Amino acid sequence: MHDKDKKILTVGVTGASGAVLAQKMLALLDSDARVERVYLVVTETGLRLLAEELAITSSSSDQLVQRLLGRSSSKISVISNKDVGASIASGSSFYHAPKTIDDLVTQYVCRVLAQMDLPQDAMFRWAGSAAAKEAKA
């Protein structure tokens, strides 16, 4: 399988019950060769859910993944739900400075189609802010 065919996925745990479902999904995704990377985002209520339903608590993201899977993972990365500049952030339709409602509609529809593996040339692709790029340099 070519690397470009591998999936990069985001799993969110919000606290709406079903911690065991998130745990099983992460385990299956971690062992799936078709998956290159998994970004895990857990809200504060999601952390409470994991503690109440699975008795899993953690003060660090590395420990959280290890406790959820029972092993470490190089494939799963925890991203703070408060990091609006994270690589997985929504990339709001306003980042491309739309001038018309049609610009907004086009961007929205293009993003939906991209999720279906049908990327469109008209889609604006967020590459991060200049400040974020400078901070990494």
Phi, psi and omega per residue, in radians:
M1 nan 2.304 3.092
H2 -1.286 2.552 3.137
D3 -0.999 -0.583 -3.127
K4 -1.163 -0.334 3.116
D5 -1.486 -0.223 -3.116
K6 -1.320 2.574 -3.079
K7 -1.587 2.512 2.959
I8 -2.035 2.086 -3.003
L9 -2.154 2.739 3.040
T10 -2.101 2.274 3.084
V11 -2.031 2.226 3.123
G12 -1.958 2.359 3.063
V13 -2.042 1.955 -2.987
T14 -1.813 -0.274 -3.120
G15 1.820 0.242 -3.101
A16 -1.659 0.703 3.139
S17 1.133 2.864 3.135
G18 1.611 0.567 3.141
A19 -1.009 -0.640 -3.139
V20 -1.126 -0.521 3.088
L21 -1.185 -0.750 3.099
A22 -1.117 -0.740 -3.137
Q23 -1.068 -0.813 -3.138
K24 -1.152 -0.733 3.129
M25 -1.052 -0.798 3.138
L26 -1.084 -0.717 3.117
A27 -1.096 -0.758 3.141
L28 -1.193 -0.735 3.112
L29 -1.136 -0.662 -3.133
D30 -1.111 -0.581 -3.107
S31 -1.655 -0.016 -3.105
D32 -1.518 2.069 -3.124
A33 -1.130 -0.328 -3.141
R34 -1.389 -0.142 -3.091
V35 -1.867 2.146 3.141
E36 -1.487 -0.763 -3.050
R37 -2.630 2.560 3.051
V38 -2.223 2.182 3.023
Y39 -1.716 2.161 -3.131
L40 -1.859 2.171 3.102
V41 -2.092 2.142 -3.117
V42 -2.165 2.149 3.096
T43 -1.328 3.001 3.100
E44 -1.070 -0.695 3.094
T45 -1.251 -0.477 3.045
G46 -1.149 -0.704 3.073
L47 -1.102 -0.691 3.097
R48 -1.122 -0.706 3.096
L49 -1.047 -0.825 3.134
L50 -1.054 -0.679 3.126
A51 -1.171 -0.757 -3.079
E52 -1.325 -0.704 -3.049
E53 -1.584 -0.483 -3.092
L54 -2.127 -0.018 -3.083
A55 0.986 0.654 3.114
I56 -1.925 2.081 3.053
T57 -2.213 2.685 -3.137
S58 -2.800 2.506 3.079
S59 -1.745 -0.141 3.119
S60 -2.315 2.672 -3.111
S61 -1.157 -0.635 3.124
D62 -1.093 -0.742 3.123
Q63 -1.159 -0.618 -3.115
L64 -1.048 -0.868 3.138
V65 -1.086 -0.772 -3.131
Q66 -1.083 -0.688 3.140
R67 -1.274 -0.599 3.102
L68 -1.186 -0.719 -3.069
L69 -1.636 -0.360 -3.040
G70 1.429 0.175 3.130
R71 -2.848 2.877 3.086
S72 -1.400 2.878 -3.134
S73 -2.509 2.289 3.049
S74 -1.557 -0.150 -3.083
K75 -1.610 -0.479 -3.052
I76 -1.784 2.196 3.104
S77 -2.080 2.335 3.091
V78 -1.581 2.303 3.101
I79 -2.123 2.347 -3.137
S80 -1.094 2.389 3.107
N81 -1.251 -0.140 3.135
K82 -1.701 -0.044 -3.096
D83 -1.512 1.549 -3.104
V84 -1.236 -0.212 3.105
G85 -1.745 0.145 -3.122
A86 -1.096 2.711 -3.120
S87 -1.049 -0.398 -3.136
I88 -1.666 0.042 -3.112
A89 -0.988 2.757 -2.951
S90 -1.011 -0.464 -3.087
G91 1.125 0.986 -3.072
S92 -0.751 2.573 3.116
S93 -1.123 -0.176 3.128
F94 -1.506 -0.214 -3.141
Y95 -1.131 -0.444 -3.106
H96 -1.627 0.264 3.065
A97 0.920 1.073 -3.134
P98 -1.118 2.552 3.135
K99 -1.817 -0.389 -3.071
T100 -2.390 2.908 3.037
I101 -1.083 -0.647 3.117
D102 -1.075 -0.634 3.073
D103 -1.049 -0.754 3.123
L104 -1.140 -0.794 -3.126
V105 -1.094 -0.779 -3.136
T106 -1.055 -0.800 -3.141
Q107 -1.085 -0.769 3.138
Y108 -1.062 -0.868 -3.115
V109 -1.132 -0.689 3.104
C110 -1.069 -0.678 3.123
R111 -1.178 -0.661 3.085
V112 -1.113 -0.802 3.133
L113 -1.113 -0.627 3.105
A114 -1.084 -0.600 3.092
Q115 -1.184 -0.325 3.090
M116 -1.682 0.279 -3.083
D117 1.064 0.614 3.084
L118 -2.214 1.061 -3.103
P119 -1.060 2.587 -3.101
Q120 -2.035 2.542 3.118
D121 -1.113 -0.483 -3.084
A122 -1.325 -0.107 -3.059
M123 -1.384 2.281 3.020
F124 -1.342 2.326 3.128
R125 -1.976 2.057 -3.116
W126 -1.254 2.255 -3.141
A127 -1.968 0.195 -3.133
G128 1.657 2.796 -3.126
S129 -1.389 2.750 3.099
A130 -1.069 -0.653 3.122
A131 -1.107 -0.711 3.132
A132 -1.169 -0.700 3.119
K133 -1.119 -0.715 3.137
E134 -1.167 -0.638 -3.130
A135 -1.144 -0.556 -3.138
K136 -1.360 -0.400 -3.085
A137 -1.294 nan nan
